[in-house]
Amino acid sequence: MMFLHSTSQMPLFWTSQPLLDESDNITQNLDSKHSLLFRQHAITDFKKRVIDGFEYFIKDAKKSYRVNPEYIIAGVIYSLLTRTAVDDSNESQIALQAIRRMKNDWNDATEGQLSDAISDYEPEQL
């Protein structure tokens, strides 16, 4: 699920806006020194180190609305590993069916059963 930032049509999670919006909640348990440091540095550092690091993917997403299959498969596997529901998009459901076809035992497996099954694998195996 993507929420678009109104001014740039960029997904909201590609901006530091959520950190700005929640800065009061984030800093409520910090002392004044660390609260000030968060407000001065965290947002800037987040943009420099996180958002700018995904610049290639952001540019690629802006050029085309076509989603790379690798991203969909990775998203489905991540959903299974974190036990969150796989979205109902056609692409995600196709990836989920493909994962089920990987082993005969998984053909009729629920998402929970698939979660348990793939949790047994090492990251390199996935």
C-alpha positions as CSV (number, residue, x, y, z in Angstrom):
1,M,0.0,0.0,0.0
2,M,1.5,3.4,-1.0
3,F,0.4,6.7,0.2
4,L,1.4,9.5,-2.1
5,H,2.9,12.7,-0.9
6,S,0.6,15.4,-2.3
7,T,3.3,17.8,-3.7
8,S,5.6,15.4,-5.5
9,Q,3.4,12.3,-6.2
10,M,6.2,10.3,-4.6
11,P,5.2,7.6,-2.1
12,L,5.1,9.1,1.3
13,F,7.5,6.5,2.7
14,W,10.2,7.8,0.3
15,T,10.2,11.1,2.1
16,S,11.1,12.1,5.7
17,Q,7.6,13.5,6.2
18,P,6.5,10.6,8.5
19,L,9.5,11.4,10.8
20,L,8.6,15.0,10.9
21,D,4.9,14.3,11.6
22,E,5.8,11.9,14.4
23,S,8.8,13.8,15.9
24,D,6.8,14.9,19.0
25,N,5.9,11.2,19.7
26,I,9.4,10.0,18.9
27,T,11.1,12.6,21.2
28,Q,8.6,12.5,24.1
29,N,10.8,10.2,26.2
30,L,14.1,11.9,25.3
31,D,15.8,14.5,27.4
32,S,16.0,18.0,25.9
33,K,19.6,17.5,24.6
34,H,18.7,14.3,22.7
35,S,15.4,15.7,21.6
36,L,17.2,18.7,20.1
37,L,19.8,16.4,18.4
38,F,17.0,14.3,16.9
39,R,15.3,17.4,15.5
40,Q,18.6,18.8,14.1
41,H,20.1,15.7,12.7
42,A,17.8,12.7,12.4
43,I,15.7,14.0,9.5
44,T,18.7,15.2,7.5
45,D,20.6,12.0,8.2
46,F,17.6,9.9,7.3
47,K,17.3,11.7,3.9
48,K,21.1,11.5,3.2
49,R,21.6,7.9,4.3
50,V,18.3,6.2,3.6
51,I,16.3,8.0,1.0
52,D,19.3,9.0,-1.1
53,G,20.5,5.5,-1.0
54,F,17.4,4.3,-2.8
55,E,17.7,7.0,-5.5
56,Y,18.2,4.5,-8.2
57,F,15.0,2.7,-7.3
58,I,13.0,5.9,-6.9
59,K,14.2,7.2,-10.3
60,D,13.3,3.8,-11.8
61,A,9.9,3.8,-10.3
62,K,9.2,7.4,-11.5
63,K,10.1,6.4,-15.1
64,S,7.8,3.4,-15.3
65,Y,4.8,2.1,-13.4
66,R,6.0,-1.4,-14.3
67,V,7.1,-3.2,-11.1
68,N,10.0,-5.5,-11.4
69,P,9.1,-9.1,-10.6
70,E,12.0,-9.4,-8.1
71,Y,10.4,-6.7,-6.0
72,I,7.1,-8.4,-5.9
73,I,8.6,-11.8,-5.0
74,A,10.8,-10.2,-2.3
75,G,7.7,-8.4,-1.0
76,V,5.7,-11.7,-0.8
77,I,8.6,-13.5,0.9
78,Y,9.0,-10.6,3.4
79,S,5.3,-10.7,4.1
80,L,5.5,-14.4,4.8
81,L,8.6,-14.1,7.0
82,T,7.0,-11.3,9.0
83,R,3.7,-13.0,9.1
84,T,1.8,-10.1,7.6
85,A,-0.9,-10.6,5.0
86,V,0.2,-10.8,1.4
87,D,-1.7,-8.1,-0.5
88,D,-4.5,-9.0,-3.0
89,S,-2.8,-7.6,-6.1
90,N,-2.6,-9.9,-9.0
91,E,1.2,-9.8,-9.0
92,S,1.5,-10.8,-5.4
93,Q,-1.0,-13.6,-5.7
94,I,0.9,-14.9,-8.8
95,A,4.1,-14.8,-6.8
96,L,2.4,-16.6,-3.9
97,Q,1.1,-19.3,-6.2
98,A,4.6,-19.7,-7.7
99,I,6.1,-20.1,-4.2
100,R,3.4,-22.8,-3.5
101,R,4.5,-24.7,-6.6
102,M,8.1,-24.9,-5.4
103,K,7.4,-27.9,-3.3
104,N,4.5,-30.4,-3.5
105,D,3.9,-30.1,0.2
106,W,3.2,-26.4,-0.2
107,N,0.5,-26.7,-2.9
108,D,-2.4,-26.3,-0.6
109,A,-0.5,-24.5,2.2
110,T,-2.0,-21.5,3.9
111,E,0.1,-18.3,4.2
112,G,0.8,-19.3,7.9
113,Q,2.1,-22.7,6.9
114,L,4.2,-21.1,4.1
115,S,5.6,-18.7,6.7
116,D,6.6,-21.6,8.9
117,A,8.1,-23.5,6.0
118,I,10.2,-20.7,4.6
119,S,11.4,-19.6,8.0
120,D,13.4,-22.8,8.2
121,Y,15.6,-21.7,5.3
122,E,18.7,-19.7,5.6
123,P,18.7,-16.2,4.0
124,E,21.1,-17.4,1.3
125,Q,18.8,-20.2,0.4
126,L,15.9,-17.9,-0.1
